[in-house]
Amino acid sequence: MNGKNRNDKTNSLISLAKVIKLAVILVFVAFGFGFLTKGIWSQSERTNKERDQKETSFDSQISNNAQQMIAEGRRIFRFDTFGDEAFWTDKLKLHQAIEGSKLGGVGPGVSPKTALSVGLKVDMDALPESLVQQIKAGKIDLDDPATTLALIKLNAVLGMKGSFNSNGSLKSIGISCAVCHSNVDDAFM
């Protein structure tokens, strides 16, 4: 077996593992949502007295577990890249294109204005209030790729998850589900 076939099989196995992981997570989130709605899983012939009784300890455990699973699902949706940094960083060198040559990457870099114009979104709730005020006052340079790096470092660019070197340069970049499947307040621009 040559190296290319082995590489293709390895990539196929990695892709299959990612799909299986995502399917398992979605099943857990779906069941968690079902438990939170309570009525879906209840028997239709329960009496009013039974429905009015206090939650048992076990019911409370189920509710707490469902809430934890939903919170974990939201975290995964927003921040888990499922290891795709290998593609975006190692293959495409996206981290270098985002930084630009002035910051150690290549090309002009990606400014917040450019990122927003191609559909990326900034979560204003992820920003410190002082930074929000500076942005609204026009004191932040939205044409500077360094601002984009700062926003990625604050986890404010939806769907973009960056890892940084100790010197502040972008080490790797990954993309999560949230990059395509989220809506936010458009107050950033």
N, C-alpha and C positions, 0 to 999 in steps of 0.2 A: 504494500500500500504506500503510495507516495505521500509526501508532506501535504500537498494540496487537498487530497481526499480526506486525510486525517483531520486537517483543519476544518474542512466542510462538515465532517461528522461531529467534531467538537462544537462548532458553532451551532449546528442543528440541535445537539443535546442541550447546550446552554439556552437556546431559544425555547425548547420544549420545557425545560425546568422553569423558566420565567413564566410561561403560559400557565403551567400547573400551579405555581405559587400564586399567581394573580387569581386563578379560578378558586382556589381554596380560600383566599382572603374574601373574595366576593360572596362566596357561600356563607362564610361567617358573618359578614356584614348583613346579608339578606336575612339570616336567622335572627340576628340581633335586632334588626328593624321589626321583624315579626313579633318578637317578644315585647318590644316597647309598645306596640299597638294593642297588645293584650287581647282584644276582642277576636282577633283572627284565630287564636289558638284555643279559645274558650269553648265549652260546650254550650249549645244554644238553649238547653233546657235547664240551666241553672236558675235557681230561684232568686228573687230579689234579696232575700235574707243572706244567701251565700255570697252574693256579689257585694253586699254591704259589710261583710266581715273584714276585720283587719287583715292586712297582708301577713302571711306567715313568714317565718325566718327564711324558709327556702325560697319563697316568692321574692323576697328582698334580695337574696343572693342572685337569683336569676336576673332581676332588674339591674342590679349593680354590674353583673357580668356583661349584660347586653350594652349598657352604657359605656363600659370600658372598651368593648369590641368596636363600637361606633367611633369612639374617640381614637382608637388605634387605626381604624380604617381611614379616618380623616387625615391622620398623621401620615399614613402610607401614601394616600392619594396626593398629598401636598408635597412630601419630601422624599419618598422612596424612588430612586432612579432604577432600581432593579439591576444595578451594575452596568448601566449603559454608558458610563464614563469611558469604558474601553473603546467604544465607538466614537463618541463625540470628542474625546481628548486624544486618544492614541491614534485613531485612524484619520479623523478630519482636522485635528488640531484646532478645534473651535475655541479653546481657551486662549490661544495665541491671537486669533482673529479678534476676540473680544477685547483683549488688552491693548492691542495696537503696538506699533514699533516704539513709541515713546515710553511705554511701560514694560518693554521686554518682549512683546509679541511681534506680530507682523501686520503690515498694512496700517490703515488709518485708525483701527479700533472701532468699537461700537459704542456710540453715545446713547444716553437715555432717550433722546429724541428719535434716533434711528431705531432703537429697540421697540419703542412704542409704535412707530410708524409701520413696523412689520408685524404688529399684533401682540407683542409681549405686554404684560400688564404688571403694574406695581401695586402692591398691597399697602395702602397708606396706613393701615392699622399696625403694620409691622415696623413702622418707622417711629423713632423717638419724636415726641411732640415738638421739641426745639428744631429738629430737622424739617418737620412738616411746615412750621412757621417760616423757616428760611426759604423753602421751596416756593411757598405761596407768595413770599415777598420778592421773589426773583433773585435771591442772593446765591443760589446754587447754579453752577454752570451745567446746563443740561446738554451741552454739546461736547462734553469732556468724557472720554472713556473711563477715566478714574472715578467719575461719579457712578458709572454703571457698576464698576467693581465694588464700590462702597455699598450700593444697593443689593448686589448679590451677597456680599458678606453679611448684610443684615437680614438675609432670607426674605427680602421684600419683592423680588422679581418672581412672580408666580410661575412655578414649574421649572425654575432654574436652581440647581443646587451646586454650589461651588465649594471646592476645598482650596485652601490657601497655604502657600509656603510661609515660613517664619518671616521672610522679608516683605510679605504682603502681596506677592505676585500670585496670580491664579495658577494653582497646581493642576486642577482638573475641573471639568464641568460635566454635570449630568442633567438629564431632563426627566421630569416626573409627569404623571397624568395631568396634573393641574395646568400645564402649559397650554393645553388645548381645551380643557373642560372646566374652566373657571370664569366667573364674572366678578368684577370688583367695582368699587366706586371709582369713577374716572377723574377724580379730583387732582390727580398728579400733574396733569398738563393743563 
